[in-house]
């Protein structure tokens, strides 16, 4: 067993504010996983997804917006999938913790329901 203490760093790209990002690791295949803590009122600014991305709310509540301008509120346990190239943005309605999975070969969300 290996225990790792993961370091966090602020995310300020894309005009983001109040976000602390914890890189979790890189899969042996083409995928990356992050954990982000976003303070209430903070946001991840609008930017295009470089590859398919799935963001899952671990705790708290967030609001997200996709490239078509549609927005939605997410609660703990909810996930959002953005396609490669889709411009998107996230706001924290409360202190929120999310996981972000990025995969160049696409992502199939387990138990996905629209």
NORCORUR-V450955 format. One record per residue. N is the residue number from 1. RES is the residue in one small letter. PHI is phi in whole degrees, -180 to 180 (999 if undefined). PSI is psi as a letter, one per 30 degrees, with the letter a starting at -180 (* if undefined). D_CENTER is the distance of its C-alpha to the mean C-alpha in whole Angstrom. Layout:
# NORCORUR-V450955
n=N res=RES phi=PHI psi=PSI d_center=D_CENTER
n=N res=RES phi=PHI psi=PSI d_center=D_CENTER
This chain:
# NORCORUR-V450955
n=1 res=x phi=999 psi=k d_center=28
n=2 res=x phi=-124 psi=k d_center=26
n=3 res=x phi=-102 psi=k d_center=24
n=4 res=x phi=-124 psi=k d_center=21
n=5 res=x phi=-93 psi=j d_center=21
n=6 res=x phi=-85 psi=k d_center=17
n=7 res=x phi=-86 psi=l d_center=17
n=8 res=x phi=-112 psi=l d_center=15
n=9 res=x phi=-144 psi=l d_center=15
n=10 res=x phi=-71 psi=k d_center=14
n=11 res=x phi=-105 psi=j d_center=12
n=12 res=x phi=-118 psi=f d_center=14
n=13 res=x phi=-61 psi=l d_center=14
n=14 res=x phi=67 psi=g d_center=14
n=15 res=x phi=75 psi=g d_center=15
n=16 res=x phi=-71 psi=l d_center=13
n=17 res=x phi=-146 psi=k d_center=14
n=18 res=x phi=72 psi=g d_center=14
n=19 res=x phi=-114 psi=k d_center=11
n=20 res=x phi=-118 psi=k d_center=12
n=21 res=x phi=-105 psi=k d_center=10
n=22 res=x phi=-118 psi=j d_center=11
n=23 res=x phi=-65 psi=k d_center=11
n=24 res=x phi=-88 psi=e d_center=12
n=25 res=x phi=162 psi=l d_center=14
n=26 res=x phi=-126 psi=k d_center=15
n=27 res=x phi=-68 psi=l d_center=17
n=28 res=x phi=-67 psi=f d_center=20
n=29 res=x phi=-91 psi=a d_center=19
n=30 res=x phi=-81 psi=i d_center=17
n=31 res=x phi=-146 psi=l d_center=14
n=32 res=x phi=-134 psi=k d_center=11
n=33 res=x phi=-124 psi=k d_center=9
n=34 res=x phi=-129 psi=l d_center=7
n=35 res=x phi=-117 psi=k d_center=8
n=36 res=x phi=-123 psi=k d_center=7
n=37 res=x phi=-108 psi=k d_center=10
n=38 res=x phi=-118 psi=k d_center=10
n=39 res=x phi=-69 psi=k d_center=14
n=40 res=x phi=-50 psi=k d_center=15
n=41 res=x phi=89 psi=f d_center=16
n=42 res=x phi=-82 psi=l d_center=13
n=43 res=x phi=-154 psi=l d_center=11
n=44 res=x phi=-103 psi=j d_center=9
n=45 res=x phi=-65 psi=l d_center=12
n=46 res=x phi=-62 psi=k d_center=12
n=47 res=x phi=-161 psi=l d_center=12
n=48 res=x phi=-81 psi=k d_center=13
n=49 res=x phi=-68 psi=k d_center=10
n=50 res=x phi=-74 psi=f d_center=13
n=51 res=x phi=-144 psi=l d_center=12
n=52 res=x phi=-57 psi=k d_center=11
n=53 res=x phi=-134 psi=k d_center=7
n=54 res=x phi=-125 psi=k d_center=6
n=55 res=x phi=-110 psi=k d_center=4
n=56 res=x phi=-117 psi=k d_center=7
n=57 res=x phi=-82 psi=j d_center=8
n=58 res=x phi=-85 psi=e d_center=10
n=59 res=x phi=-154 psi=k d_center=12
n=60 res=x phi=96 psi=a d_center=13
n=61 res=x phi=-135 psi=k d_center=13
n=62 res=x phi=-138 psi=l d_center=10
n=63 res=x phi=-122 psi=k d_center=11
n=64 res=x phi=-127 psi=l d_center=10
n=65 res=x phi=-135 psi=k d_center=12
n=66 res=x phi=-103 psi=l d_center=13
n=67 res=x phi=-63 psi=f d_center=15
n=68 res=x phi=-86 psi=g d_center=18
n=69 res=x phi=87 psi=f d_center=18
n=70 res=x phi=-69 psi=k d_center=17
n=71 res=x phi=-129 psi=l d_center=15
n=72 res=x phi=-151 psi=l d_center=14
n=73 res=x phi=-97 psi=k d_center=14
n=74 res=x phi=-119 psi=k d_center=12
n=75 res=x phi=-110 psi=l d_center=13
n=76 res=x phi=-50 psi=k d_center=13
n=77 res=x phi=94 psi=f d_center=13
n=78 res=x phi=-83 psi=l d_center=11
n=79 res=x phi=-134 psi=l d_center=9
n=80 res=x phi=-128 psi=k d_center=8
n=81 res=x phi=-116 psi=k d_center=9
n=82 res=x phi=-111 psi=k d_center=10
n=83 res=x phi=-77 psi=l d_center=13
n=84 res=x phi=-52 psi=k d_center=14
n=85 res=x phi=91 psi=f d_center=15
n=86 res=x phi=-74 psi=k d_center=13
n=87 res=x phi=-77 psi=k d_center=13
n=88 res=x phi=-150 psi=l d_center=10
n=89 res=x phi=-151 psi=l d_center=9
n=90 res=x phi=-132 psi=k d_center=8
n=91 res=x phi=-123 psi=k d_center=11
n=92 res=x phi=-91 psi=j d_center=11
n=93 res=x phi=-81 psi=f d_center=14
n=94 res=x phi=-133 psi=l d_center=15
n=95 res=x phi=-56 psi=k d_center=14
n=96 res=x phi=-136 psi=k d_center=11
n=97 res=x phi=-120 psi=k d_center=9
n=98 res=x phi=-131 psi=l d_center=6
n=99 res=x phi=-105 psi=k d_center=5
n=100 res=x phi=-128 psi=j d_center=4
n=101 res=x phi=-110 psi=k d_center=7
n=102 res=x phi=-122 psi=k d_center=9
n=103 res=x phi=-143 psi=k d_center=12
n=104 res=x phi=-72 psi=f d_center=15
n=105 res=x phi=-96 psi=g d_center=17
n=106 res=x phi=91 psi=l d_center=15
n=107 res=x phi=-136 psi=k d_center=14
n=108 res=x phi=-106 psi=j d_center=15
n=109 res=x phi=-80 psi=k d_center=14
n=110 res=x phi=-65 psi=k d_center=16
n=111 res=x phi=62 psi=g d_center=18
n=112 res=x phi=-64 psi=k d_center=16
n=113 res=x phi=-132 psi=k d_center=18
n=114 res=x phi=-83 psi=* d_center=18
